[in-house]
Amino acid sequence: MNSGMHVLSAAITSTTELDCLLQTVAQRSGISLKQDIAAVSKRLAALPAGWHANGDDTAAIPLGVNAEQGYQLLAIEGMQGSLVTEQPWFAGWCAVMVNCSDIAAMGGRPTAVVDALWCDGDSHILAELLRGMRDAAEHLGVPIVGGHTNLRAGEANLAVSILGHANKLLSSFAARPGHLLVAAIDQRGAFQEKSLNWNAATRAPAQRLRGDLELLPRIAEQELALACKDISQAGLLGTTIMLLESSGCGAHVDLAAIPKPEDVAMEDWLCAFPSFGYLLTTTPEQLPQLLATFKNRDIHAAVIGEINSSREMWVSQGEQRSLFYNLNESELTGFS
């Protein structure tokens, strides 16, 4: 139990509808999985002088003096074992897609991916994993350039790593008090086979997907946003905590302002892992152009809160208001 997450505290009795909702979200979403990162973050050696801090959606390695040639981006994602065995094609697709999304969240464009594949000899799982990766790579325009293969493993597992480049960074370390918090989520999808994976990608036209991902580097280069984080398995609220932790900030989030499909329950939406979903911070001056940029691609975006200096995350719903997480009391990932 994380003492920082107040809605999980045994010392607090839920008395409002909002408290009950937030308790459910805290337990159903992948927020607790992010606590595993803290076991690693404190054990990492210091980075070379001038490098971007660890803990963002990707590593960002400066190129040239003062990053005059931009940043080389590097990331890796491992797929959950149950997804690999139960939905191997979708796991292969997601492995490429989530990596491209991480590159976009940093204001970058993908260059190439490599994979590490372990399998127990099950030819069906192997074929479907590879087909899923190949289909996603072709759809998103990013080549698979190699990897590691072990077909004598005890069980099937998949990890994919990606290389990319950003001319100008978006970063979860760049949120500041006074920034507006914006959620941009593609609602043109559905939950994948009763999971919390919101799939707005696999049936979308390739040209549309590539154009949507191109929005993020353009936003970075036009300085329409300053901070950004890809909405992950921790859900919208959990991802907000991670962004606040990196930036040393707090925030207030208004649930009523969150873009959401009408037929999806708020409880499910707050736990969703969207195929295209980002949290960004911006200034009031840049907000109209930022929102218009997403609207022009039929992606729902809206201001859902404001960044402050409290290091506390408060959530409101109508007249109800609850403290969801207190970073003054407990870290989540340890990256700050």
C-alpha positions in Angstrom: 0.0 0.0 0.0 1.4 3.4 -1.0 0.8 6.0 1.7 0.9 8.7 -1.0 -2.3 7.4 -2.6 -4.9 8.8 -0.1 -7.9 7.1 -1.6 -6.3 3.7 -0.7 -5.5 4.7 2.9 -7.2 2.6 5.5 -7.4 5.7 7.7 -9.9 7.3 5.3 -13.5 6.1 5.0 -15.0 6.8 1.7 -18.1 9.0 2.1 -18.7 10.4 -1.4 -19.3 9.0 -4.8 -16.0 10.5 -5.9 -14.1 8.7 -3.2 -15.6 5.4 -4.2 -14.7 6.0 -7.9 -11.1 6.9 -7.1 -10.7 3.9 -4.9 -11.8 1.7 -7.7 -9.6 3.4 -10.3 -6.6 3.1 -8.0 -7.1 -0.6 -7.6 -8.1 -1.4 -11.2 -5.6 0.7 -13.1 -1.9 -0.1 -13.5 -0.7 2.6 -11.0 0.8 0.0 -8.6 2.8 -1.5 -11.5 4.6 1.8 -11.8 5.9 1.5 -8.2 8.2 -1.2 -9.5 10.2 1.4 -11.3 11.3 2.9 -8.0 13.2 -0.3 -7.3 15.4 0.5 -10.3 15.5 4.3 -10.4 17.6 4.8 -7.3 20.1 2.2 -8.5 21.0 3.9 -11.8 24.3 5.6 -12.2 24.5 9.3 -13.0 24.2 10.2 -16.6 26.9 12.1 -18.6 26.9 15.9 -18.2 24.3 17.6 -20.4 22.2 14.5 -21.0 18.4 14.5 -20.5 17.3 13.0 -17.1 16.2 9.4 -16.8 12.5 8.8 -16.2 10.9 10.2 -19.3 9.0 8.2 -22.0 12.3 7.6 -23.8 15.9 8.3 -23.2 17.0 11.5 -25.0 20.6 11.7 -25.9 21.7 15.2 -27.1 23.4 15.4 -30.5 26.0 18.1 -31.1 26.9 20.9 -28.9 23.9 21.9 -26.7 21.8 19.5 -28.7 22.1 21.7 -31.8 21.3 18.6 -33.9 18.4 17.5 -31.7 18.1 14.3 -29.7 18.5 10.7 -30.4 15.6 8.9 -28.7 15.8 5.3 -27.4 13.1 3.2 -25.6 11.9 -0.3 -25.0 8.6 -2.0 -24.0 7.9 -5.5 -22.8 4.6 -7.1 -23.4 2.6 -8.8 -20.6 2.9 -12.6 -20.7 -0.9 -13.2 -20.8 -1.3 -10.8 -23.8 1.5 -12.6 -25.7 -0.1 -16.0 -25.2 -3.8 -15.1 -25.5 -3.7 -12.4 -28.2 -0.3 -12.8 -29.9 -1.1 -10.8 -33.1 -2.4 -7.9 -31.0 0.7 -8.2 -28.7 3.0 -7.9 -31.7 1.1 -4.9 -33.0 1.1 -3.2 -29.6 4.8 -3.8 -29.1 5.5 -1.6 -32.1 2.7 0.9 -31.6 3.5 1.7 -27.9 7.1 2.3 -28.8 6.1 4.7 -31.6 3.8 6.5 -29.1 6.6 6.9 -26.6 8.8 8.5 -29.3 6.0 10.8 -30.3 5.4 11.8 -26.6 9.0 13.1 -26.6 8.3 15.2 -29.7 10.1 12.7 -31.9 9.7 10.6 -35.0 10.5 6.8 -35.1 13.5 5.6 -37.0 13.5 1.8 -36.6 12.7 -1.0 -34.1 14.4 -4.3 -33.0 12.7 -7.1 -31.1 13.7 -9.7 -28.5 11.5 -12.8 -28.9 11.3 -15.8 -26.6 9.0 -18.7 -27.5 8.5 -22.3 -26.4 8.3 -23.6 -29.9 4.5 -22.9 -30.3 4.4 -22.2 -34.1 1.1 -20.4 -33.9 2.1 -17.9 -31.2 5.4 -17.3 -33.0 3.8 -16.7 -36.4 1.1 -14.4 -34.9 3.6 -12.3 -32.9 5.7 -11.8 -36.0 2.7 -11.0 -38.1 1.5 -8.5 -35.6 4.8 -6.7 -35.5 5.2 -6.8 -39.2 1.6 -5.4 -39.8 2.2 -2.6 -37.3 5.6 -1.7 -38.7 4.2 -1.5 -42.2 1.2 0.5 -41.0 3.2 3.0 -39.1 6.1 3.2 -41.5 8.9 2.1 -39.2 11.2 -0.8 -40.2 12.1 -3.8 -38.1 15.9 -4.0 -38.5 16.9 -7.0 -36.4 16.7 -8.4 -32.9 17.2 -11.5 -30.7 15.4 -14.8 -31.1 15.1 -17.8 -28.7 12.7 -20.6 -29.7 13.7 -22.9 -26.9 12.4 -20.8 -24.0 10.0 -22.1 -21.3 7.3 -19.6 -22.3 6.6 -16.9 -24.8 7.7 -13.3 -24.1 8.2 -10.3 -26.3 10.1 -7.0 -25.9 10.6 -4.4 -28.6 13.1 -1.5 -28.6 12.9 1.6 -30.8 15.2 4.4 -32.0 14.0 7.8 -33.0 14.9 11.5 -33.3 13.5 14.7 -32.0 14.5 18.2 -33.2 12.9 19.7 -30.1 11.9 17.8 -26.9 8.6 17.4 -25.2 9.3 16.1 -21.7 7.4 15.1 -18.5 10.1 17.2 -16.6 8.9 20.4 -18.2 5.5 21.1 -16.5 5.4 24.3 -14.4 2.9 25.9 -12.0 0.4 27.9 -14.1 0.5 25.5 -17.0 -2.8 24.1 -18.2 -3.1 20.3 -18.3 -4.6 19.0 -21.6 -5.7 15.5 -22.4 -5.8 14.5 -26.1 -7.3 11.0 -26.8 -8.4 9.3 -30.0 -12.0 8.1 -29.2 -12.5 6.3 -32.5 -12.0 2.9 -31.1 -13.2 0.3 -28.6 -11.9 -1.8 -25.7 -10.0 -4.8 -27.0 -11.7 -8.0 -26.1 -13.0 -6.8 -22.7 -9.6 -5.5 -21.6 -8.7 -2.0 -20.6 -6.7 -1.5 -23.9 -8.6 1.2 -25.9 -7.8 0.2 -29.5 -8.2 3.0 -32.0 -5.3 1.9 -34.1 -5.5 -1.6 -35.7 -8.4 -0.8 -38.0 -7.5 2.8 -38.7 -6.1 3.8 -42.1 -2.3 3.8 -42.1 -2.1 7.4 -43.5 -4.3 8.6 -40.6 -2.3 6.9 -37.9 1.0 8.3 -39.3 -0.5 11.8 -39.6 -1.8 11.6 -36.0 1.6 10.6 -34.6 3.2 13.4 -36.6 1.1 15.9 -34.6 3.4 15.5 -31.5 6.7 16.5 -33.1 5.0 19.4 -34.9 3.6 20.5 -31.6 7.1 20.4 -30.1 8.7 22.2 -32.9 6.0 25.0 -32.9 6.3 25.1 -29.0 2.5 24.7 -28.6 3.2 22.5 -25.5 6.0 22.2 -23.1 5.5 19.0 -21.2 4.0 15.7 -22.5 3.5 12.1 -21.4 2.0 9.2 -23.2 -1.0 7.8 -21.2 0.2 4.4 -20.1 -1.2 1.3 -18.3 -1.4 3.5 -15.2 -4.4 5.2 -16.9 -5.0 8.9 -17.1 -4.7 9.7 -13.4 -1.7 7.5 -12.8 0.1 9.0 -15.8 -0.7 12.5 -14.4 1.0 11.5 -11.1 4.1 10.4 -13.1 4.2 13.7 -15.0 3.8 15.7 -11.7 6.5 13.6 -10.0 9.1 14.3 -12.8 8.3 18.0 -12.8 8.1 18.4 -9.0 4.6 19.8 -9.3 1.0 19.2 -8.2 -2.3 19.6 -10.1 -6.1 19.7 -9.8 -8.0 17.5 -12.3 -11.7 18.0 -13.2 -13.2 14.7 -14.2 -16.1 16.4 -16.0 -13.6 18.0 -18.4 -12.0 14.8 -19.5 -12.8 13.9 -23.2 -14.7 10.6 -23.1 -16.9 8.5 -25.4 -20.5 8.8 -24.3 -21.1 5.1 -23.9 -18.0 4.4 -21.8 -18.2 4.5 -18.0 -15.8 7.0 -16.3 -14.5 4.2 -14.1 -13.4 2.3 -17.2 -12.1 5.4 -19.1 -9.8 6.4 -16.2 -8.3 3.0 -16.3 -8.0 2.8 -20.1 -4.7 2.3 -21.9 -5.4 4.3 -25.2 -3.6 3.6 -28.4 -3.4 7.3 -28.9 -3.6 9.3 -25.6 -1.4 12.1 -24.3 -1.2 14.5 -21.5 0.3 17.9 -22.3 0.9 21.1 -20.5 0.7 24.5 -22.2 0.2 28.2 -21.6 -3.1 30.0 -21.9 -1.7 31.9 -24.9 -0.8 28.7 -26.8 -3.9 26.7 -25.8 -6.2 27.7 -28.7 -3.7 26.6 -31.3 -2.9 23.4 -29.5 -6.6 22.4 -29.2 -7.2 23.3 -32.9 -4.2 21.1 -33.9 -5.9 18.1 -32.5 -9.4 19.1 -33.6 -8.2 19.3 -37.2 -7.4 15.6 -37.0 -10.7 14.7 -35.3 -8.9 13.9 -32.0 -10.7 15.0 -28.8 -8.6 17.3 -26.7 -9.5 19.6 -23.7 -8.1 21.3 -20.7 -8.7 18.9 -17.7 -6.8 20.8 -15.0 -4.1 23.2 -14.0 -0.5 22.6 -12.7 0.5 24.1 -9.3 3.4 23.9 -6.9 1.8 21.7 -4.2 3.1 18.3 -5.3 -0.4 17.0 -4.5 -2.9 15.7 -7.0 -6.5 16.7 -6.3 -9.5 15.4 -8.3 -12.9 17.0 -8.5 -16.3 15.9 -9.7 -19.0 18.5 -9.4 -19.0 19.8 -5.9 -16.9 16.8 -4.6 -13.2 17.1 -4.3 -10.6 14.4 -3.1 -6.9 14.2 -2.7 -5.8 11.3 -4.9 -2.0 11.3 -4.4 0.5 13.2 -2.3 4.0 13.2 -3.7 5.2 15.0 -0.5 4.6 11.8 1.4 5.4 9.1 -1.2 7.2 8.8 -4.5 5.8 6.7 -7.3 8.6 5.9 -9.8 11.4 7.7 -7.9 12.2 9.9 -11.0 12.1 13.6 -10.1 
